[in-house]
C-alpha cells in the first residue's frame, strides 16, 4: 500500500492541468510573435524561403538527398498528381575518414558520386539522354536547363539560411569535423562536385526535415485544405507552419517569391520557454537538465521528446528506490510477490545509468492492459534486468511512465493549439478541417499519445471540443525524402517565375529601346 501511495504522489507531480495548458498556449503565442519581431528569442521563428505548400496535384520527377548523420540517402520521388507518389531510394554509410576530412570537397565529392551511381542505376535512360545547359537566352545566366533534375538537400546540421538553396554551415555535430566547410554555402559545395561530374542535377533547395514533414503531409492529405503545420514528436521535437509574410517584422535577407504572401516558418520550438516562465519543472526535470550536455536550453524538448522521457522516468524510479519506506523492486520474502519469488535488480541495470532507460519501454507499459501486466514485466527483465518484478512494481512503473507521457502529450498540444489559434484557420472556413502533419516515434508508437493531445486541445480556450474535432492530425512519413523533393518542386516553380519575370523584363527593355529609338520625322537612328 505504501508503494501505491508513493507512486500516486510522484505521478501527481507530472499533472498538467487544463489551466496550465491555457497558460502555456498564451505564452507560446507571445513567444511566437516575439520571434517574428527579432532574432535572439526562445522561439527562433526562422524563415525558410519556402513560400507555398503543395496541394496534391503536382506532377514530376524530383531528387532528394539526406545527410543527417552517419548515413547518406539518395532518393527519387515521382509525383503522380493525385496525392500519390512513387519513391525509390538507396542508402550508404559515410566512411569515417570522410567525416573528419581535411577538405570539404572530399566529403561532398563522395556525396556527388553517390548521386551519380543512383542516377545510373535507377534513371539510366534519363541520365544518358539528358540535355545539359543548351545555350539560349531563357535565363539571366544564358543557359537552358530543361532536363535537369531538381534536388532537395536535407542537411541536418546548423546552417544560417539566406535563400531557398543557400545556407552557410555554422558548425558540425554528430561526429563530423571538417573545419574547411564552416562558413561556406553547403548547397554550393555540393553543386560544385555535381558539376565536376557533369551530372544533370541542380541543388534547388536546402531542406529542414520538419518543413519536409509539412510538405509531405500537404501533398498527401485528403480534401481541399492545405496543411497548416508539420511537427515531429520523436527523438527530438520541432514544428514548421505557414505564416503570413505581413506578420514577419524582422528582416528577411535574400530573394524569395513574394507573390504568395506566405512563408513557411521553422519555429525551432524545442527551445520554447527556456526561461521557464510557464513550463513545469519538477526535481527530475531539474536534475535531467543539469546533467545534460546543454543545460538551460531546449527546455520544451526536454519535457516532450522521446530522447528525454525515459530519463525522466528513470530519475523518478531511482528516487523511489532510495526511499526505505517503500519496497519498489524488492521483497521481504517470496510471500510478498505474486509470482512467489523475490525481485532483484541486476547490477548492470540501466536504471542505475544516465540515459539507461529507453523511452520505448514506456510504450510497452502504456499498451499492456493484461491483468497481471505480464508484457511489461517481461520487458522490465529484458531491458532493465529487473527479475521477477511484482504486479505492484509493474503497476508503479506503469503509472509513473503514464504520467510523464501524458504531460508530454499535453505540452505538445500547447504548441499545436497555439499555432492553430494564431493562424485564425478555425474561423476562416467553418466547414473545412485544419490539417496537421506529424511524424516521429511518439505519435506513431506511443499508445493514445494523439488521443491525449486531442483531449488537451479540447480544453484550450478558443478551440474547445468542437474546434478540436476540426483539427485533423495525420501521419506524414519521410519529410527528408518526399518532403525534400516537394520543396525542390516549389523551388523549381520559383525559378520558372523568375525566368518569366526576366523574359518580361527583357521584352519590356527591348520595347523601351525601340520606342526611344523611333526617330523624329527626318531623323535616322541605330538600335543597339
C-alpha positions as CSV (number, residue, x, y, z in Angstrom):
1,X,0.0,0.0,0.0
2,X,2.9,2.4,0.8
3,X,4.2,1.9,-2.7
4,X,0.9,2.7,-4.3
5,X,0.6,5.9,-2.2
6,X,4.1,7.0,-3.1
7,X,3.5,6.2,-6.8
8,X,0.4,8.4,-6.7
9,X,2.4,11.2,-5.1
10,X,5.2,11.0,-7.7
11,X,2.8,10.8,-10.6
12,X,0.9,13.8,-9.3
13,X,4.0,16.0,-9.8
14,X,3.5,15.5,-13.6
15,X,-0.1,16.7,-13.7
16,X,-0.5,19.4,-16.3
17,X,-4.0,20.8,-15.8
18,X,-6.3,22.4,-18.3
19,X,-5.4,25.8,-16.7
20,X,-1.7,25.0,-17.2
21,X,-2.4,24.2,-20.9
22,X,-4.2,27.5,-21.4
23,X,-1.4,29.5,-19.7
24,X,1.1,27.6,-21.9
25,X,-0.8,28.5,-25.1
26,X,-0.8,32.2,-24.2
27,X,2.9,32.2,-23.5
28,X,3.6,30.2,-26.7
29,X,1.6,32.7,-28.8
30,X,3.6,35.6,-27.1
31,X,6.9,33.9,-27.8
32,X,5.9,33.2,-31.4
33,X,5.2,36.8,-32.1
34,X,8.4,37.8,-30.3
35,X,10.3,35.5,-32.6
36,X,8.7,37.1,-35.7
37,X,9.8,40.6,-34.4
38,X,13.5,40.0,-33.9
39,X,16.3,37.4,-33.6
40,X,17.8,36.0,-30.4
41,X,14.5,34.8,-28.9
42,X,13.5,31.5,-27.4
43,X,11.4,30.6,-30.4
44,X,13.7,31.3,-33.3
45,X,10.9,31.5,-35.9
46,X,13.3,31.0,-38.8
47,X,12.1,32.0,-42.3
48,X,12.7,29.0,-44.7
49,X,12.2,30.8,-48.0
50,X,9.6,28.2,-48.9
51,X,6.6,30.3,-49.9
52,X,3.9,27.8,-50.7
53,X,2.8,24.2,-50.0
54,X,1.7,21.6,-52.5
55,X,-2.0,20.6,-52.9
56,X,-1.5,17.0,-54.3
57,X,-2.0,17.8,-58.0
58,X,1.7,18.4,-58.7
59,X,3.5,16.1,-61.1
60,X,7.1,15.4,-62.0
61,X,10.2,13.6,-61.0
62,X,12.5,15.1,-58.3
63,X,15.5,14.1,-56.4
64,X,16.2,14.3,-52.7
65,X,19.3,13.6,-50.6
66,X,19.6,13.4,-46.9
67,X,22.8,13.9,-44.9
68,X,21.6,13.5,-41.3
69,X,24.3,11.6,-39.6
70,X,26.4,8.6,-40.4
71,X,24.3,7.6,-43.5
72,X,23.6,9.3,-46.8
73,X,20.4,8.6,-48.6
74,X,19.6,9.4,-52.2
75,X,16.0,9.1,-53.4
76,X,13.9,10.0,-56.4
77,X,10.2,10.8,-56.0
78,X,7.7,10.6,-58.9
79,X,4.7,12.7,-58.1
80,X,1.6,11.3,-59.7
81,X,-0.6,14.4,-59.4
82,X,-3.3,12.6,-57.4
83,X,-1.8,12.9,-53.9
84,X,0.2,9.7,-54.5
85,X,3.9,9.2,-55.3
86,X,6.5,6.5,-56.1
87,X,9.6,6.5,-54.0
88,X,13.0,4.9,-55.0
89,X,16.0,5.2,-52.7
90,X,19.4,3.9,-51.8
91,X,21.4,4.4,-48.6
92,X,25.1,4.3,-47.9
93,X,27.3,4.7,-44.8
94,X,29.6,7.7,-44.8
95,X,33.2,6.4,-44.5
96,X,34.6,7.5,-41.1
97,X,37.6,9.2,-42.6
98,X,35.4,11.5,-44.7
99,X,33.6,12.7,-41.5
100,X,36.9,14.3,-40.5
101,X,38.3,15.0,-43.9
102,X,40.8,17.8,-44.4
103,X,38.9,19.4,-47.3
104,X,35.1,19.8,-47.8
105,X,35.5,18.6,-51.4
106,X,36.4,15.1,-50.2
107,X,33.0,14.6,-48.4
108,X,30.9,16.5,-50.9
109,X,32.7,14.7,-53.8
110,X,31.7,11.4,-52.2
111,X,28.1,12.6,-52.0
112,X,28.0,13.7,-55.6
113,X,29.4,10.3,-56.6
114,X,26.6,8.5,-54.8
115,X,24.1,10.7,-56.7
116,X,25.8,9.7,-60.0
117,X,25.6,6.0,-59.1
118,X,21.9,6.3,-58.1
119,X,21.1,8.0,-61.4
120,X,22.9,5.4,-63.5
121,X,21.2,2.6,-61.6
122,X,17.6,3.9,-61.4
123,X,17.3,6.6,-64.1
124,X,19.8,5.4,-66.8
125,X,17.7,6.4,-69.8
126,X,17.2,9.9,-68.5
127,X,20.8,10.2,-67.4
128,X,22.2,9.2,-70.8
129,X,19.8,11.3,-72.8
130,X,19.9,14.5,-70.7
131,X,20.4,17.8,-72.4
132,X,22.6,19.9,-70.2
133,X,22.7,23.7,-70.4
134,X,21.9,24.3,-74.0
135,X,22.9,27.8,-74.9
136,X,19.9,30.1,-75.0
137,X,18.6,33.4,-73.6
138,X,16.0,31.6,-71.4
139,X,17.7,32.7,-68.1
140,X,19.8,35.5,-67.0
141,X,22.8,33.1,-67.0
142,X,22.3,32.4,-70.7
143,X,21.6,28.7,-70.3
144,X,18.6,26.4,-70.8
145,X,18.4,23.5,-68.3
146,X,15.1,21.9,-69.1
147,X,16.1,18.3,-68.5
148,X,17.9,18.8,-65.2
149,X,16.8,17.0,-62.0
150,X,15.9,19.5,-59.3
151,X,17.2,18.2,-55.9
152,X,16.2,18.9,-52.4
153,X,19.1,18.7,-49.9
154,X,18.2,17.7,-46.3
155,X,21.2,18.8,-44.3
156,X,20.7,18.2,-40.6
157,X,23.4,20.4,-39.2
158,X,23.2,24.0,-38.0
159,X,23.1,26.4,-41.0
160,X,22.4,30.0,-41.5
161,X,20.0,30.1,-44.4
162,X,19.7,33.1,-46.7
163,X,17.8,31.7,-49.7
164,X,15.8,28.6,-50.7
165,X,19.0,26.9,-51.8
166,X,21.7,28.9,-49.9
167,X,22.9,28.4,-46.4
168,X,26.3,28.5,-44.7
169,X,27.4,25.9,-42.3
170,X,27.7,27.2,-38.7
171,X,29.2,24.2,-37.0
172,X,29.4,20.4,-37.4
173,X,27.7,17.9,-35.0
174,X,27.2,14.1,-34.8
175,X,30.9,13.2,-35.1
176,X,31.7,15.3,-38.2
177,X,34.6,17.7,-38.1
178,X,35.7,19.3,-41.4
179,X,36.8,22.9,-40.5
180,X,37.2,23.7,-44.2
181,X,33.5,23.6,-44.7
182,X,32.5,26.0,-41.9
183,X,31.2,29.3,-43.1
184,X,30.7,28.0,-46.6
185,X,27.5,27.5,-48.6
186,X,26.7,23.8,-48.3
187,X,24.5,23.8,-51.4
188,X,27.3,25.4,-53.5
189,X,29.8,22.8,-52.1
190,X,27.5,20.0,-53.3
191,X,26.7,21.7,-56.6
192,X,30.5,22.2,-57.4
193,X,31.0,18.4,-57.0
194,X,27.9,17.6,-59.1
195,X,29.1,19.9,-61.8
196,X,32.6,18.3,-61.7
197,X,30.9,15.0,-62.6
198,X,28.7,16.7,-65.3
199,X,25.5,15.4,-63.7
200,X,22.1,16.7,-64.9
201,X,21.3,17.9,-61.3
202,X,20.7,21.3,-59.7
203,X,20.6,21.7,-55.9
204,X,17.3,23.6,-55.8
205,X,16.5,23.7,-52.1
206,X,18.1,23.4,-48.7
207,X,15.7,21.5,-46.5
208,X,14.8,21.2,-42.9
209,X,13.2,17.8,-42.1
210,X,10.3,19.4,-40.2
211,X,9.5,21.6,-43.1
212,X,9.7,18.5,-45.2
213,X,7.1,16.9,-42.9
214,X,4.7,19.8,-43.6
215,X,5.2,19.5,-47.4
216,X,4.8,15.7,-47.4
217,X,1.5,15.9,-45.5
218,X,0.2,18.8,-47.6
219,X,0.7,16.7,-50.8
220,X,-0.8,13.5,-49.5
221,X,-3.6,14.9,-47.2
222,X,-7.1,14.3,-48.3
223,X,-9.5,17.1,-49.3
224,X,-9.0,20.6,-50.5
225,X,-7.4,22.0,-47.4
226,X,-3.7,22.7,-47.5
227,X,-1.7,21.7,-44.4
228,X,-1.1,24.4,-41.8
229,X,1.6,22.7,-39.7
230,X,4.2,19.9,-39.8
231,X,5.5,18.6,-36.5
232,X,8.0,16.0,-35.3
233,X,7.5,14.2,-32.0
234,X,10.2,11.6,-31.9
235,X,13.8,11.6,-30.6
236,X,13.5,15.4,-30.8
237,X,10.6,17.7,-31.4
238,X,10.1,20.7,-33.7
239,X,7.4,22.3,-35.8
240,X,7.1,24.3,-39.0
241,X,4.0,26.2,-40.1
242,X,2.7,28.6,-42.8
243,X,2.8,32.2,-41.8
244,X,1.6,35.4,-43.5
245,X,4.6,37.4,-44.7
246,X,3.0,40.6,-43.4
247,X,3.4,39.2,-39.8
248,X,7.2,38.8,-40.2
249,X,8.5,42.0,-38.9
250,X,12.2,41.1,-38.7
251,X,14.3,41.5,-41.9
252,X,14.4,38.5,-44.2
253,X,17.6,38.6,-46.2
254,X,17.8,37.2,-49.7
255,X,15.3,36.6,-52.5
256,X,12.0,34.8,-52.2
257,X,8.7,34.6,-54.1
258,X,6.7,37.5,-52.6
259,X,3.6,36.8,-54.7
260,X,2.0,34.2,-52.4
261,X,2.2,36.5,-49.3
262,X,3.1,33.3,-47.3
263,X,6.3,32.0,-45.8
264,X,6.9,28.6,-44.0
265,X,8.4,29.3,-40.6
266,X,10.7,26.8,-38.8
267,X,9.8,27.5,-35.2
268,X,12.6,25.5,-33.5
269,X,10.1,25.1,-30.7
270,X,12.4,22.7,-28.8
271,X,13.7,25.9,-27.1
272,X,10.3,27.3,-26.3
273,X,10.3,28.9,-22.8
274,X,13.9,28.3,-22.0
275,X,13.4,30.9,-19.3
276,X,10.8,28.6,-17.6
277,X,8.0,31.2,-17.5
278,X,5.3,28.5,-17.6
279,X,6.9,25.1,-18.3
280,X,6.5,22.6,-15.5
281,X,9.7,22.0,-13.5
282,X,9.9,19.0,-11.2
283,X,13.0,18.0,-9.3
284,X,13.5,15.3,-12.0
285,X,13.4,17.9,-14.8
286,X,16.0,20.0,-13.0
287,X,18.3,17.1,-12.5
288,X,18.0,15.9,-16.1
289,X,18.8,19.4,-17.3
290,X,21.7,20.0,-15.0
291,X,23.3,16.7,-16.1
292,X,22.6,17.2,-19.9
293,X,25.2,18.3,-22.4
294,X,23.3,21.6,-22.9
295,X,21.9,22.9,-19.6
296,X,19.4,25.7,-19.7
297,X,18.4,25.2,-23.4
298,X,15.9,23.1,-25.3
299,X,13.7,23.1,-22.2
300,X,10.5,22.3,-24.1
301,X,12.2,19.4,-25.9
302,X,13.5,18.0,-22.6
303,X,9.9,17.6,-21.4
304,X,8.4,16.3,-24.7
305,X,10.7,14.3,-26.8
306,X,11.5,10.6,-26.7
307,X,15.2,11.2,-26.1
308,X,14.4,12.6,-22.6
309,X,11.2,11.0,-21.4
310,X,12.8,7.7,-20.5
311,X,15.4,9.6,-18.4
312,X,12.7,11.4,-16.5
313,X,11.0,8.1,-15.7
314,X,14.4,6.7,-14.7
315,X,15.1,9.5,-12.3
316,X,11.7,9.1,-10.6
317,X,12.3,5.4,-10.3
318,X,15.7,5.9,-8.7
319,X,14.2,8.4,-6.2
320,X,11.6,5.7,-5.3
321,X,14.3,3.1,-4.9
322,X,16.2,5.3,-2.5
323,X,13.1,5.5,-0.3
324,X,13.5,3.0,2.6
325,X,9.8,3.2,3.5
326,X,8.6,1.6,0.2
327,X,9.6,-1.6,-1.5
328,X,10.0,-0.9,-5.2
329,X,11.7,-3.8,-7.0
330,X,12.5,-5.6,-3.7
331,X,10.6,-8.0,-1.5
332,X,11.0,-9.0,2.1
333,X,10.3,-12.6,1.1
334,X,8.5,-14.5,-1.7
335,X,5.1,-14.2,0.0
336,X,5.1,-10.5,-0.9
337,X,5.4,-11.3,-4.6
338,X,2.5,-12.6,-6.7
339,X,5.0,-14.7,-8.7
340,X,6.1,-16.3,-5.5
341,X,9.6,-15.2,-5.9
342,X,11.7,-12.2,-4.8
343,X,12.5,-9.3,-7.1
344,X,16.1,-8.4,-7.8
345,X,17.8,-5.8,-10.0
346,X,21.0,-6.8,-11.9
347,X,24.0,-4.6,-11.1
348,X,24.2,-3.8,-14.8
349,X,20.6,-2.5,-14.9
350,X,20.1,0.7,-17.0
351,X,18.1,2.1,-14.0
352,X,21.4,3.0,-12.4
353,X,22.9,4.6,-15.5
354,X,22.2,8.0,-17.1
355,X,20.1,7.5,-20.2
356,X,19.8,3.9,-19.3
357,X,16.1,3.6,-19.6
358,X,14.9,3.7,-23.2
359,X,11.6,5.6,-23.8
360,X,10.4,2.6,-25.9
361,X,9.5,0.7,-22.6
362,X,7.0,3.5,-21.9
363,X,5.1,2.5,-25.0
364,X,5.0,-1.2,-23.8
365,X,3.8,-0.1,-20.4
366,X,1.0,2.0,-21.9
367,X,-0.1,-0.8,-24.2
368,X,-0.1,-3.5,-21.6
369,X,-3.7,-3.9,-20.4
370,X,-3.3,-7.5,-19.2
371,X,-4.5,-8.2,-15.6
372,X,-1.0,-9.1,-14.4
373,X,1.0,-6.7,-16.7
374,X,2.9,-9.7,-18.0
375,X,4.2,-7.9,-21.1
376,X,5.6,-5.0,-19.1
377,X,7.2,-7.4,-16.5
378,X,8.9,-9.3,-19.3
379,X,10.2,-6.1,-20.7
380,X,11.5,-4.9,-17.3
381,X,13.5,-8.0,-17.2
382,X,14.7,-7.8,-20.8
383,X,15.6,-4.1,-20.9
384,X,16.4,-3.2,-17.3
385,X,17.4,-6.6,-15.7
386,X,14.6,-6.3,-13.1
387,X,14.0,-10.0,-12.4
388,X,10.6,-11.3,-11.1
389,X,9.1,-7.8,-10.7
390,X,5.8,-8.0,-8.7
391,X,2.5,-6.8,-10.0
392,X,2.7,-3.9,-7.6
393,X,6.2,-3.0,-9.0
394,X,4.8,-3.1,-12.6
395,X,1.8,-1.0,-11.7
396,X,4.1,1.6,-10.1
397,X,6.3,1.8,-13.2
398,X,3.3,1.9,-15.5
399,X,1.6,4.8,-13.5
400,X,4.8,7.0,-13.4
401,X,5.5,6.3,-17.1
402,X,1.9,7.2,-18.0
403,X,2.1,10.5,-16.0
404,X,5.3,11.5,-17.8
405,X,3.9,10.6,-21.2
406,X,0.6,12.3,-20.6
407,X,2.4,15.5,-19.6
408,X,4.4,15.3,-22.8
409,X,1.3,14.9,-24.9
410,X,-0.5,17.9,-23.3
411,X,2.6,20.1,-23.7
412,X,2.6,19.0,-27.4
413,X,-1.0,20.3,-27.6
414,X,0.2,23.6,-26.3
415,X,2.4,24.1,-29.3
416,X,-0.1,22.8,-31.8
417,X,-3.0,24.7,-30.3
418,X,-1.2,28.0,-30.2
419,X,-0.3,27.8,-33.9
420,X,-3.8,26.8,-34.8
421,X,-5.3,29.7,-32.8
422,X,-2.8,32.2,-34.1
423,X,-3.4,31.2,-37.7
424,X,-7.2,32.0,-37.5
425,X,-7.9,28.9,-39.6
426,X,-10.8,27.8,-37.3
427,X,-12.6,31.0,-38.1
428,X,-11.8,31.2,-41.9
429,X,-13.6,28.1,-43.2
430,X,-16.1,26.8,-40.7
431,X,-16.6,23.5,-42.6
432,X,-13.0,22.8,-43.5
433,X,-10.6,20.8,-41.3
434,X,-7.4,22.4,-40.0
435,X,-4.8,19.9,-41.2
436,X,-1.6,19.0,-39.3
437,X,1.1,16.5,-40.4
438,X,3.1,14.7,-37.7
439,X,6.0,12.3,-37.7
440,X,8.1,10.6,-35.1
441,X,8.1,7.6,-32.7
442,X,5.9,9.2,-30.1
443,X,2.9,9.9,-32.4
444,X,3.4,6.6,-34.2
445,X,4.1,4.1,-31.5
446,X,3.2,5.5,-28.1
447,X,-0.4,4.3,-27.4
448,X,-3.0,7.1,-27.1
449,X,-0.5,9.9,-27.5
450,X,-2.6,11.6,-30.1
451,X,-5.7,10.9,-28.0
452,X,-4.1,12.8,-25.1
453,X,-3.2,15.6,-27.5
454,X,-6.8,15.9,-28.6
455,X,-8.0,15.8,-25.0
456,X,-5.8,18.9,-24.2
457,X,-6.8,20.7,-27.5
458,X,-10.4,20.5,-26.5
459,X,-9.6,22.3,-23.2
460,X,-8.0,25.3,-24.9
461,X,-10.0,28.5,-24.9
462,X,-10.8,29.5,-28.5
463,X,-10.6,25.8,-29.7
464,X,-12.9,23.8,-27.3
465,X,-14.4,20.4,-28.0
466,X,-16.0,21.5,-31.4
467,X,-12.8,23.1,-32.6
468,X,-10.7,20.1,-31.6
469,X,-12.9,17.9,-33.8
470,X,-12.0,20.0,-36.8
471,X,-8.3,19.7,-36.2
472,X,-7.1,16.7,-38.3
473,X,-3.8,15.2,-37.2
474,X,-2.3,12.8,-39.7
475,X,0.9,10.9,-40.0
476,X,3.3,12.3,-42.6
477,X,6.2,10.0,-43.4
478,X,9.6,10.8,-44.9
479,X,9.9,14.5,-44.7
480,X,13.6,14.3,-45.6
481,X,12.7,12.3,-48.7
482,X,9.3,13.1,-50.2
483,X,9.2,16.5,-48.4
484,X,12.6,17.5,-49.7
485,X,11.6,16.6,-53.2
486,X,8.4,18.7,-52.9
487,X,10.5,21.7,-51.7
488,X,12.6,21.2,-54.8
489,X,9.4,21.4,-56.8
490,X,8.4,24.7,-55.1
491,X,11.9,26.0,-55.8
492,X,11.6,25.0,-59.4
493,X,8.3,26.9,-59.6
494,X,10.0,29.9,-58.2
495,X,12.8,29.6,-60.8
496,X,10.2,29.4,-63.6
497,X,8.5,32.5,-62.2
498,X,12.0,34.2,-62.1
499,X,12.6,33.2,-65.8
500,X,9.2,34.6,-66.8
501,X,9.9,37.8,-64.9
502,X,13.3,38.0,-66.6
503,X,11.7,37.5,-70.1
504,X,9.1,40.1,-69.4
505,X,11.8,42.5,-68.2
506,X,13.8,41.6,-71.4
507,X,10.8,42.1,-73.6
508,X,9.9,45.4,-71.9
509,X,13.5,46.6,-72.2
510,X,13.6,45.8,-75.9
511,X,10.2,47.6,-76.5
512,X,11.5,50.6,-74.5
513,X,14.7,50.7,-76.6
514,X,12.7,50.6,-79.8
515,X,10.3,53.2,-78.6
516,X,13.1,55.5,-77.5
517,X,14.9,54.9,-80.8
518,X,12.0,55.7,-83.1
519,X,13.3,58.9,-84.9
520,X,11.5,62.1,-85.2
521,X,10.5,62.9,-88.8
522,X,13.6,63.4,-90.9
523,X,16.0,61.8,-88.4
524,X,17.9,58.4,-88.7
525,X,18.8,56.1,-85.8
526,X,20.6,52.9,-84.9
527,X,19.2,50.4,-82.4
528,X,22.0,48.8,-80.2
